Amino acid sequence: MISKDGFCYTFNEEACNGCGGACCIGESGYIWVNFDEIKAIANELNLSIDEFSQKYLLRAKNRYSLKEYYDTELKYACIFFDKTTRRCKIYNVRPTQCKTFPFWKDFKDNIDELIQECPGVIIDENKT
């Protein structure tokens, strides 16, 4: 179980094994990456930063985000979400945004949304 100060829930990361990647699919959004993350992912894929950027990045709001793809079953999915295995193709070098899920500031005020999205979240009634 993972917990973080200031959050009224814990996270059972074992739930990821049967979840099917709910945090990687659904509504469209941004998957922010910084330059160090871009370098690490490009290196993992044996691509130059330019090749990686052209193929996998979107510039938005003066930042970079990983691209998404649309699928009628999944709706929107991260470009690195494998529909067949329902896993992340770059898990070992995934962005910080992905590593810190579900401990995002937006979820502090939207617990109901988080519970619908993530089966690994366990509300701590002593902290609500």
C-alpha positions in Angstrom: 0.0 0.0 0.0 1.2 3.4 -0.9 0.2 6.6 0.9 1.1 10.2 0.7 0.8 13.0 3.2 -2.2 15.2 2.6 -4.3 12.6 0.8 -7.2 10.8 2.4 -6.6 7.6 0.5 -4.0 4.9 0.0 -3.2 3.1 -3.2 -2.9 -0.7 -3.6 -0.6 -1.0 -6.6 -1.4 -4.7 -7.0 -4.8 -3.5 -8.4 -3.0 -2.5 -11.5 -2.6 -6.2 -12.4 -6.3 -6.6 -13.1 -7.4 -3.0 -13.9 -6.7 -2.9 -17.6 -5.0 0.4 -17.7 -7.9 2.7 -16.6 -5.6 5.5 -15.9 -4.1 5.4 -19.4 -7.5 5.4 -21.3 -10.7 7.3 -21.3 -11.1 11.1 -21.7 -8.6 13.0 -23.7 -6.0 14.9 -21.7 -2.3 15.8 -21.5 0.5 13.5 -20.5 3.1 16.0 -19.6 6.8 15.2 -20.2 9.9 17.2 -19.4 13.2 17.2 -21.3 14.8 14.5 -19.1 11.8 12.3 -19.5 11.9 12.8 -23.3 15.6 11.9 -23.4 14.9 8.7 -21.3 12.0 7.5 -23.4 13.8 8.3 -26.7 16.8 6.4 -25.4 14.6 3.4 -24.4 13.1 3.4 -27.9 16.5 3.8 -29.6 15.4 7.0 -31.2 17.0 10.4 -31.5 15.2 13.1 -29.6 14.2 14.7 -32.9 12.7 11.4 -34.1 11.0 10.8 -30.9 9.6 14.3 -30.8 8.2 14.2 -34.3 6.5 10.8 -33.8 5.3 10.9 -30.2 5.1 14.5 -28.9 2.5 17.2 -29.0 3.3 20.8 -28.1 0.6 22.3 -25.9 0.4 25.2 -23.5 4.2 25.9 -24.0 4.9 22.3 -22.8 5.2 18.9 -24.3 2.7 16.0 -23.9 2.8 12.5 -25.2 0.3 12.0 -28.0 -2.9 10.0 -27.7 -4.8 7.8 -30.1 -8.5 7.3 -30.4 -10.0 3.8 -30.3 -13.8 3.1 -30.3 -13.5 0.8 -27.4 -10.9 2.7 -25.3 -11.9 6.2 -26.3 -8.6 8.1 -25.9 -5.4 6.3 -24.9 -1.8 7.2 -24.3 0.3 6.5 -27.5 2.3 4.0 -25.4 -0.7 2.1 -24.1 -0.8 -1.4 -25.6 -4.4 -2.3 -26.3 -3.6 -6.0 -26.5 -1.7 -6.4 -23.2 -3.4 -3.4 -21.6 -0.1 -2.3 -20.2 2.3 0.6 -20.7 5.0 0.0 -23.4 7.4 2.3 -21.6 6.6 1.5 -18.0 10.2 1.6 -16.8 10.7 5.1 -18.2 7.1 6.4 -17.9 6.7 10.1 -17.1 6.5 11.5 -13.5 2.8 12.3 -14.1 2.2 8.5 -14.5 4.5 7.5 -11.7 2.6 9.8 -9.2 -0.9 8.6 -10.1 -3.3 8.6 -8.2 -1.7 11.2 -5.9 -2.6 14.2 -8.0 -3.7 17.5 -6.6 -6.9 17.5 -8.8 -8.0 14.3 -7.1 -8.0 15.8 -3.6 -11.2 17.6 -4.5 -12.6 14.9 -6.8 -12.4 11.7 -4.8 -15.6 10.3 -6.5 -14.0 10.7 -9.9 -10.8 9.0 -8.8 -12.7 6.1 -7.2 -14.6 5.5 -10.5 -11.3 5.5 -12.4 -9.0 3.5 -10.1 -9.8 0.3 -8.4 -6.6 0.5 -6.3 -7.7 3.5 -4.3 -8.8 2.8 -0.7 -10.4 5.7 1.2 -9.1 6.1 4.7 -12.1 7.1 6.7 -9.9 8.5 9.5 -8.5 11.1 7.1 -11.7 12.4 5.4 
